[in-house]
Every structure is written in structure tokens, then in C-alpha cells.
Amino acid sequence: RSSNEEKRNLSLGGHVGFDSLPEQLVSKSVTQGFCFNILCVGETGIGKSTLMNTLFNTMFENEEASHYQNGVYLRPRTYDLQESSVRLKLTIVDTVGFGDQINKEDSYKPIVDYIDTQFENYLQEELKIKRSLFNYHDTRIHICLYFIAPTGHSLKSLDLVTMKKLDSKVNIIPIIAKADTISKSELHKFKIKIMSELVSNGVQIYQFPTDDETVSEINASMNAHLPFAVVGSLEEVKVGNKAVRARQYPWGVVQVENESHCDFVKLREMLIRVNMEDLREQTHARHYELYRRCKLEEMGFKDTDPDSEPFSLQETYEAKRKEFLGDLQRKEEEMRQMFVNKVKETEAELKEKERELHEKFEQLKRMHQEEKRKVEEKRRDLEEEMNAFNRKKVAAETLSLSQPVKKDKDKKK
Amino acid sequence: MLSPTSLIQKQYVGFATLPNQVHRKSVKKGFDFTLMVAGESGMGKSTLVNSLFLTDLYKDRKLLNAEERINQTVEIIKHTVDIEEKGVKLKLTIVDTPGFGDAVNNNECWKPITDYIDQQFEQYFRDESGLNRKNIQDNRVHCCLYFIPPFGHGLRPVDVEFMKALHEKVNIIPLIAKADCLTPNEIKKLKDRIREEIDKFGIKVYQFPECDSDEDEEFKQLDKELKECTPFAVIGSNTVVEARGQRVRGRLYPWGIVEVENQSHCDFVKLRNMLIRSHMHDLKDVTCDVHYENYRAQCIQEMTSKLAQDNRMESPIPILPLSTPDVDTEKLIKMKDEELKRMQEMLNKMQQQMHDKEQ
């Protein structure tokens, strides 16, 4: 497919007007509306909901979570927002119960499963014959905000384990939550420690893109500020003659949008105002493609056949289907064969049993005959004895009848 | 029964000096106190201990990385220091529990800690029952400060399990750590929630003794405030900052300075007063009179029940415990004895059966 045509640069004689293409694209996407999905991972009470409320300046509904969940589960909620004429379908996914269990070895699994499921749903839609991708509600996670507890030392073991499982599936931006408990010098050390731990353990976090000159400078400088130390609040406090979003302490007021107090503004800038579209693109072009490739390879698809000729998906699919049907047939045959064998076996068994029974019967019969014969013999013997005895008796009686006196006389003596 | 009549002294006898004598003797003898600190890494335990005793106990410690902590086991580390103030000597032992709650799987991570406490009791029990009791060393843990993270909505399962495993072995004082991340309202809500949950789960934390009825009103009021303030929300600091023209221990933020000893900032002062200035001895007393006595009674019961089963014993019940009263080995021996008995019975039965069959 490589083209051997030469590309020629032509200069235009006048204004043609195709420079309006970007605007046309923009206007089309505005009409369609945008979709953005945020996943918030962090322990219960760390400030996930408050930060979302603060970022989007809206009171999203949320109940306080309990610390006693049996496991981690994900709670997605979708909202329709509008700003100027731009419509945004925002989905916020919360991890409920994260970090609360005593044994957290499986805590990452529900999160990974959720992300994979969204990819799977998209893949299914893509593979359909009659598909409607243009109005498919894309639920794939575009950004994972990982909330780090402000201990001031380093990452927790759970953080490391979880981020390692997520970094190849989703864009991760680590943030330090409740940062108003860390002083400036501690914060500097903490950030360095966290980043070095991430690097030394090979965790890939999202890098703000520096390939586009219009935003490369600001993105590069922001990359150096990661992880962002944020504070969230919807309450307003009067500072000077303005009401600003802040947290009021006995020793001072922490202003959310004051850049010398925390990195909230940086986060909002990067996440929403500059790189939202890039996050969506990266999710589709990198993370989703990786998932798709792995999934299809699992199913046995390849891009090139053994002869290194490019394969089309259709041919591969047909081949797979044939294979599958072949497998099915083979299995049926096997089962049938097995059934026949089993029947034969059982028949043979039954025959054997029958034969045994016969033998036994014969044997019993013989024994019975034997016994009968013996009994007959005994009876005859007994009869003979009886006869003999009777004869003796008769003889004795006749003898006694002919000499009765003598006996008496003998007795008297 | 005659009740003792109180006699009004006409002349000064002098036994009113007894408290002074007690004071003098105790100063001469010196005191000892063992404090355990427990809680996840990064809760500010070491900083708080340094702030409480105004010294630096943790100069060169090495903290583990997240990777090293994935499968970390809990260690017990003791630091002992001798400190002195106005002639009063205190031998302070701090028992650290690094690794608690830090691994990914924390099943029974409190076991090394309960084992340690039991070992100290056992050692004291042996020493107490020995012949030479002159220099018994009391290494029993008198108090355990448990640090609850302020980031959540209350107690977490690991907090509940830990406290339940220890509440009948040691005086537990729960603290809300790093309280400078909570506004006053949030602190109140969290304290109420924690107190509720402590009740709900039946956890017996250290209770301040009741005031005597003849104490003055001010003292009673302070005592009441103290009790309503638990669990204490504390902040610690290793650094000294300049605030309101003074040099104080505190934390410097862009938006203000948190002063550790400012009562409107946190409960550090209340904790220090309670722990060191007023209730240190009561903590020791409760450890001796309640927790240790419970342990001792249980130990003796186990031993006598074992001896009762063991009718091979001809010697009288010893006053001293056996030479190797390792609880585990004793259990093992008991189990083996029972097994032997069972097998004997089985043999007898079989013999009987054979005998019957023969007949």
C-alpha cells in the first residue's frame, strides 16, 4: 500500500477557505456534546467528593460513606452539565470502601475490573455488525485521580500496589489530598519522595503533553509540580472584601484558589481547561488500543498469518468460526463415543452379573440335591433302626410271655 | 461496732508532715513511666512524643519506603531516657510500634503488641513471686497513646480491632492525630462520632478518675471540661517558630501559624497536663491494680486448673510458678496429656471389645 507518488506543494492564488476546517470540527463536536469520565481512588473520607464539588463548582449529591464495607465497590454517577453552549456528560466514579479493610490485598481488583468492563463494552460495540459509535455513551475512564494521604513521609504500601495495577489501563494523576496539613518545606520533601518512589517502582503516571507548542511550556512546568497538593471546599469565607472558597481555622484561612496556599488552580487548569481533550485521546489511542490488542490476541487473532501476509479481520473471523464449529463437532463425536462405550460397558457388566447369578443358582441347586440325598439316607437308616428295634421288642415280649412265673419266683427270692 | 471518734488535737503531734515525707522519699527514689505509642506511619507519633517531653528521641531513625512496607511486620522498639526536673528524676521508656497498619494485609497486626504487653506482665509476675524482690524492674506498659487519622469519618476497622485487643491489657488513650487538618466544627463532629463508636463497639478506654466531692468548683469544672474533650485532638512540632512576639513550638503555614501550646488551636496542653502533670501516677495505679491483677488472676487460674487435671502430681502446689511458665508450652503439654488420655481410653475399649468377642 505504500504510495510511490510524489507529494507536491502548491501555493494558493487566493483565499480558498478550508482554513475553517478546525472550526467546522469544533462546531460539530459542540453539537454532539462531550463526554468525560473521572475515576476517584482514595480512602474513605480523604476528600474525593469535596474535591469534585469544588472542581466543578457544583454540589453533586453524595452520602458520607461508612468505614465498614466488606470490600471495595465502584459507584458511578452521571451528570449533564452545560457551560456557555458546551454540553458535558460527566461521569464521576467513586471507590467506596477503599483502604478500610484490614486485609487490602484484593482492594485493587474491583477497580481494575471496572475499567476493563468499560473497555470491553466499547470493544463489543466496535465489533458489532450494525454499530452506532457516534451516539454510543462512552463510559471508558479518561482520568484516574489517585488521592494520597498527607502523611508527609511517603506513599502507603497500598498506594504503590494499586497504582502499579492501574498505570497501564488508565491515565493517573496523583494528588495529595487535604494538603493544608503539610507545611511548605515538608510538602517539597514529600513531593520529591513520592515522585522518586513512583519512578523507582516503574509506575507510569500521566504526563501533560509537551508536543504542542501552544501549551508545551505550561504543561512542562506543571509536570514539575506533580503530585498536586490540593484542598477542597465549597464554603465561602470573607477575605478582604471578597467571598472566596476557603477553610477557616483558628490560625488562619486556607484559600482554595490561592496558588500560594495549594495547587487546586493548577489541577483545574490542567485537568479541565487545557488537557481534557488530550486525556480523552490518550484513553482511546493508548489504553483502549492496548486492551483491544490484548483481548483480540487472547481470542487468537493475529495481524499476519504464518506466511507474513496481512490478514483481514473477516478472514480470521471466518477461520476462527470454522475452527470453533469443528471443535464443537469433535466434542459431540467424543461425547457420543463415550456414551456408546458406557452402554457397552454396562451391558457387559450386566451379562457378567447374570452369569454369576446362574452359577450361584446351579450351585445352590446342587447343594440342595446333596442335602436331600443325605437326609434320605438318614431317614432310611433311621427306619431300619426302628424296624430292628421293633423286631427286638416283639421278640422280647414273646419271650417274657412264655416265662412269666419263673421271673416272679426269682424276684421273690 | 464502734466508729472511730475523731479527736481534736489539743497539741500538735506532727503526722501532718507525712505528705512531705512521702514527697521527699519519692524524689529520692525517682519515678519510672512506660508509654507506648501506636498508630499508622505518618500520624505524627514521634513528633508528638518529642513535643510532650521537650526532647529529641528520634534523631537518626530511618523510615521505610512504600515498597518495603508492603509486607512489613510490626516491630517493638524501646527508647529509654533519664530526665530530671527540679530534682525529680524520671526514667521514661517510650515503646514504639513501627509497621503497625502499614502493610497491605494487616491481619492481626496487633499481635506483636499484645504479646509484648503480656511478656512484661509475665516478667513482673515472675519477679514478684521470686525470692529476691529488692530490685524489681517495672517494665509494664502504663499507657498507650493510640493515634487515629483525622482524614476519615470516625474509627476504621483496624482502629476498632486494635483497641479491642488491648483495652483489657493497658490504659488506652485515643488521640486524633494531625488535628490541624480539621476546622473546629469538623473536630467536634469527629470527636462526637468517635465517642459514639467507642461506646457502640464496647471499647474500654482509660477513664479519668472521678473528682472527690470536696474539691473546689474550679477544679471540678476543669475536670469536666477535660472529660468532655476526649478524644484529644493533637498537633505536634519539632520546630520553634516566632508567633506573636514569642518563640513557640509550632507549624508555619502560608496562611498562619499553628501553635502547639495554644489551647484554641489544639488539645496538646490538655493531653500534656493530663498525662504528665496530673494523671501519670493514676495511670500507673490502674495498670498495677487493674490490668496487671487481671493478668495475674488469669495466669494463676490457668495454672491451677492444669494442675487439677494433672493427677500425677504428688508434690504440693508450688507457691512459685514452674520454672518455665511459657504459656504456649504449657498449653502444648496440656493438649498432649489429653491426647494420651484419649488414646488410653480407646485402647481400653478395644481390649474390652476383643474380650467380649472371644466370649
HADDOCK unambig.tbl for C-alpha pairs under 7 A between the chains (distance, minus, plus):
assign (segid A and resid 44 and name CA) (segid B and resid 152 and name CA) 5.85 0.50 0.50
assign (segid A and resid 45 and name CA) (segid B and resid 151 and name CA) 5.63 0.50 0.50
assign (segid A and resid 45 and name CA) (segid B and resid 152 and name CA) 4.14 0.50 0.50
assign (segid A and resid 45 and name CA) (segid B and resid 153 and name CA) 5.73 0.50 0.50
assign (segid A and resid 46 and name CA) (segid B and resid 151 and name CA) 5.40 0.50 0.50
assign (segid A and resid 46 and name CA) (segid B and resid 152 and name CA) 6.31 0.50 0.50
assign (segid A and resid 67 and name CA) (segid B and resid 156 and name CA) 5.54 0.50 0.50
assign (segid A and resid 68 and name CA) (segid B and resid 157 and name CA) 6.52 0.50 0.50
assign (segid A and resid 100 and name CA) (segid B and resid 156 and name CA) 6.31 0.50 0.50
assign (segid A and resid 100 and name CA) (segid B and resid 157 and name CA) 6.67 0.50 0.50
assign (segid A and resid 101 and name CA) (segid B and resid 157 and name CA) 6.66 0.50 0.50
assign (segid A and resid 102 and name CA) (segid B and resid 105 and name CA) 6.37 0.50 0.50
assign (segid A and resid 102 and name CA) (segid B and resid 106 and name CA) 5.21 0.50 0.50
assign (segid A and resid 102 and name CA) (segid B and resid 107 and name CA) 5.90 0.50 0.50
assign (segid A and resid 102 and name CA) (segid B and resid 157 and name CA) 6.71 0.50 0.50
assign (segid A and resid 102 and name CA) (segid B and resid 158 and name CA) 5.78 0.50 0.50
assign (segid A and resid 103 and name CA) (segid B and resid 104 and name CA) 6.40 0.50 0.50
assign (segid A and resid 103 and name CA) (segid B and resid 105 and name CA) 4.10 0.50 0.50
assign (segid A and resid 103 and name CA) (segid B and resid 106 and name CA) 5.43 0.50 0.50
assign (segid A and resid 103 and name CA) (segid B and resid 107 and name CA) 5.96 0.50 0.50
assign (segid A and resid 104 and name CA) (segid B and resid 104 and name CA) 5.22 0.50 0.50
assign (segid A and resid 104 and name CA) (segid B and resid 105 and name CA) 5.41 0.50 0.50
assign (segid A and resid 105 and name CA) (segid B and resid 104 and name CA) 5.83 0.50 0.50
assign (segid A and resid 105 and name CA) (segid B and resid 105 and name CA) 5.94 0.50 0.50
assign (segid A and resid 151 and name CA) (segid B and resid 42 and name CA) 4.39 0.50 0.50
assign (segid A and resid 151 and name CA) (segid B and resid 43 and name CA) 6.37 0.50 0.50
assign (segid A and resid 152 and name CA) (segid B and resid 42 and name CA) 6.32 0.50 0.50
assign (segid A and resid 153 and name CA) (segid B and resid 42 and name CA) 5.93 0.50 0.50
assign (segid A and resid 154 and name CA) (segid B and resid 65 and name CA) 6.73 0.50 0.50
assign (segid A and resid 154 and name CA) (segid B and resid 66 and name CA) 6.60 0.50 0.50
assign (segid A and resid 155 and name CA) (segid B and resid 66 and name CA) 5.40 0.50 0.50
assign (segid A and resid 156 and name CA) (segid B and resid 66 and name CA) 5.25 0.50 0.50
assign (segid A and resid 157 and name CA) (segid B and resid 66 and name CA) 4.57 0.50 0.50
assign (segid A and resid 157 and name CA) (segid B and resid 67 and name CA) 6.03 0.50 0.50
assign (segid A and resid 157 and name CA) (segid B and resid 69 and name CA) 5.66 0.50 0.50
assign (segid A and resid 157 and name CA) (segid B and resid 70 and name CA) 4.82 0.50 0.50
assign (segid A and resid 157 and name CA) (segid B and resid 102 and name CA) 6.74 0.50 0.50
assign (segid A and resid 157 and name CA) (segid B and resid 103 and name CA) 6.15 0.50 0.50
assign (segid A and resid 157 and name CA) (segid B and resid 104 and name CA) 6.09 0.50 0.50
assign (segid A and resid 158 and name CA) (segid B and resid 104 and name CA) 5.54 0.50 0.50
assign (segid A and resid 160 and name CA) (segid B and resid 66 and name CA) 6.61 0.50 0.50
assign (segid A and resid 160 and name CA) (segid B and resid 67 and name CA) 6.97 0.50 0.50
assign (segid A and resid 178 and name CA) (segid B and resid 181 and name CA) 6.85 0.50 0.50
assign (segid A and resid 180 and name CA) (segid B and resid 181 and name CA) 6.08 0.50 0.50
assign (segid A and resid 181 and name CA) (segid B and resid 180 and name CA) 5.78 0.50 0.50
assign (segid A and resid 181 and name CA) (segid B and resid 181 and name CA) 4.93 0.50 0.50
assign (segid A and resid 183 and name CA) (segid B and resid 251 and name CA) 6.98 0.50 0.50
assign (segid A and resid 183 and name CA) (segid B and resid 252 and name CA) 6.31 0.50 0.50
assign (segid A and resid 183 and name CA) (segid B and resid 253 and name CA) 5.41 0.50 0.50
assign (segid A and resid 184 and name CA) (segid B and resid 253 and name CA) 6.74 0.50 0.50
assign (segid A and resid 248 and name CA) (segid B and resid 183 and name CA) 6.50 0.50 0.50
assign (segid A and resid 249 and name CA) (segid B and resid 183 and name CA) 5.38 0.50 0.50
assign (segid A and resid 250 and name CA) (segid B and resid 265 and name CA) 6.28 0.50 0.50
assign (segid A and resid 251 and name CA) (segid B and resid 256 and name CA) 5.33 0.50 0.50
assign (segid A and resid 251 and name CA) (segid B and resid 257 and name CA) 5.94 0.50 0.50
assign (segid A and resid 251 and name CA) (segid B and resid 258 and name CA) 5.94 0.50 0.50
assign (segid A and resid 252 and name CA) (segid B and resid 255 and name CA) 5.30 0.50 0.50
assign (segid A and resid 252 and name CA) (segid B and resid 256 and name CA) 4.89 0.50 0.50
assign (segid A and resid 253 and name CA) (segid B and resid 255 and name CA) 5.92 0.50 0.50
assign (segid A and resid 254 and name CA) (segid B and resid 255 and name CA) 6.00 0.50 0.50
assign (segid A and resid 261 and name CA) (segid B and resid 254 and name CA) 6.30 0.50 0.50
